[in-house]
């Protein structure tokens, strides 16, 4: 591990990832800060005790990543996430939802509101650091098993009613719908390109157009949308969801 002076020199020449920590427990905030602040490329720019304070600080500081607790007083993490993702000054800010349980309806709500990832609070320190870097780099980090259970539980996957015909998003071409299904199944651009016999660059262009047409922030939102519209059927076998690579 680099010493304090080495870290200072590295920070002077490195593009820093600015992080806001949001949790109503001071001990949790202190723990996350201690883990992140020793990294040469991460700068903790603020802490907030509730969602209202978090939104105010985020607008002022424009962090790259927000670590967002869900259950907080005054304004909860779901509403705070919704306000952040809707604010024009925070279009580049990405939210990582922190939760105690992976099957949490509030987490699904946060993903629908524009969060890019969710993590369990008990993750190892290096997993937290890697998650911040991944999301700051433009990727969506979704734990494969937890994400599938979460989405299937809260998009009617547990009901016995017959599956309805997919409600195709308006404005997408047949090729874009096909690619959207593969994105929702967890395939990256290279894998989709190989599956469809197109170049990775062509695939990247298709994904970019899908994001623009659906006004989605990232691939995490495309996954949720695909489940909600029936493009991916809850309870059916699909390719594992994992880290959703940059568009």
N, C-alpha and C positions, 0 to 999 in steps of 0.2 A: 504493500500500500504506500502511495506517495506521501511524503511529509507535507506539513503546512506550507512551507516555502515553495515546494515543487508544485503543489496544487494552485497556489497563487499565480505562479508563472504560467501554468497551463491555462488557467482561466483568462489570463490577459490576452492569449492568442487564440482562444476557442470561442466559437459561437455558443453562447450559454442557453440552456433550456430553463425558462423561468417558470417556477412552480408555485401555485397557491394551495395551501393545505386547509381543508375545511372539515372540522369535527367539533362537536360540542364538549368533548373531553380533552382537557389540557394535556393529560398524560399521553394520549394517543397522538396529538399534534406534535408534542415534544419528541416522541419516538420516531415519527416519520421524518421530522426535521433532522434528527441526529443521523438517520440513515442516508438521507439525500444530500445534506450539506457538505459531507466529506467528499462527494464526487466532484471532479474537476470541471465537469461540463453541466452541472446542475446548480441553479441558484434559487433558493427558496425566497420568494419576494414578499410573502405575507402569510398570515394565518387568520382564520375566521371561525367564530364560535357558532354561527347559524347562517342560514341561507341568505338572509337579507344583508348581513355584513359581508358575506362572500361576494354577492353581486356588486356591491359598492366597491369593494377592493379590486375585483376583477376589472371593472370599468376603468378604474384609476391606473392599475398596473399592467393591464393587458398581458396576463400570463400566457405561456404556451400551453401549459397543462394545469388542470385543476383536479386535485384529489378530493372527491366529494363524498362526504358521509350522507346517508339517506335520511335517517330519523333524527331530526334536530328540532329544537324549539323555534318559535317565531315564524320562520319559513323553512320548510323541509328541503332536502336535497333534490327532490323531484321538481319542485317549482323553481328552485334556484337554477337547476340545469336548463329548464325550459326558458327562463329569462335570459340566461347567458347565451344559449344557442340562437336566440331570436334577436340579440342585440347586434346592431351593425358594426360596432367597434370590436366585437369579440368573434368575428367570423373565423379567425385563425386559431382561436382557443379551443382546445380539446379537453373533454371531461372524462375522467376515470372514476367510476362509481365504486365506493368502498362499502362492503356489506359483511355482515356476520354470517348470513345464510345465502347459499347460491340460489335456492328456490324462493325468491322474494319478489312479490308482485311490484314493489316499488322499483326494483332494479329494471324490470321489463319496461315500466313506465318511463324510467330515465333513458333507456335505450331508444324508446319511441320519441322521446323529447330531444334526442340528438347526442346523447353520450356515446363516446367512441369505444368504451370498454368497461368491464367491471372486474373487480378483484375481491377476493375474500380478505378480511382484515388480518388473518393469521398467516399471510404469505411470508415466505422467507425474504430477508432484506434484499438479496440480489434480484429476486423476482420483481419486487417493487421497482427497483432501479431500472431493470430492463424494460418494464412496462412503460415507465415514464419516457424512456428513450424511444421505444417503439412507436408510441402514440404521437410524440413530438415530431417524429420523422414522417408522419403522414399515414401510418398504418393503423388498422383497427385490431386491437388485441381482444380476442374472444376465446375463453377457455372452451375447448371442444365439447366435453361432456356436460359441463354446467350450462353452457349456452343452449344446447339442444334441449335439456330438461326444462330450462327456464321458458324458452319460447313455446315449446309444446304445451306446457302447463297453462300458459296464459294466452294462447291463441286457439283455445278450444281443442287441443290435442287429446285431452282426456275425455271428451264427450263421446257419446255413442252415435251421434247423428251422422248420417252419410255425408261424405265429402261433396261439397258443391263444386260446380264448374269454376275454374279459375277466373277471377276478375282481372283481366289484363290491364296493366297501367296504360292510360291513353298516350298516344304519340310515339310509342315504341314500334320499331320494325320487328318482323318475325325473327331476324337474326339477333336483335338486341334482347328480345324476350328469351331466346335460347341462351344467350350469354348471361343474362340476369339469373336464370335458373342455376347455371354452373357457379356463378359467384356465390349464390346462396348456399350451394353445396360445399363451399369452402375451397374451391379450386383457385389457384393463382393464375396470373395472366399466361405464364408459360404453359401450365397444364391445360388451360382452356384452349390456347392456340394449338397445342398438339391434338387435343380432342377434335377440334373443328377444322384442322388442316389450314390454319391461317397463321400469319406471322404474329409474334408477340406484340409488335408495334401496332398492328391492325387491331388486335384485341384491346390494347391499352386505349386506343382511340374510341373503340366501341364503348368501353366502360366509362370513359370520360363523358361521352354523349349521354349515356344512361343516367349518370349522376346529374348532369345539367338538366335533362328533361324532367327528371323526377324531383329536382331541387333537393337532393340528398347531400348531406355533408360528407359522407364517406361510405365505405362498403358495409359497415355495421348497420347503417340505416337500410341499405339495400337488402340485407339478410332479413331484418324484421319485416320490411315491406313484402318480401317474397312469401313469407309465412302468412301474413295477414290477407294477401290477395289469393292464396291458394296455389301459387306457382310451385311452392314446396309444401307437401302435405305432411302435417304433424303426425308422428307415429310411424311413418314409412322410413325405410332405410335410405339414407343419403350419404354421400361422401362426408367424412368427418369435417367439422368446422374447426378451424384453428386460427392462427394469425392470418388476418386478411391483408395481403400485401398492398403496397401503395399503387394507386392507379397509374 
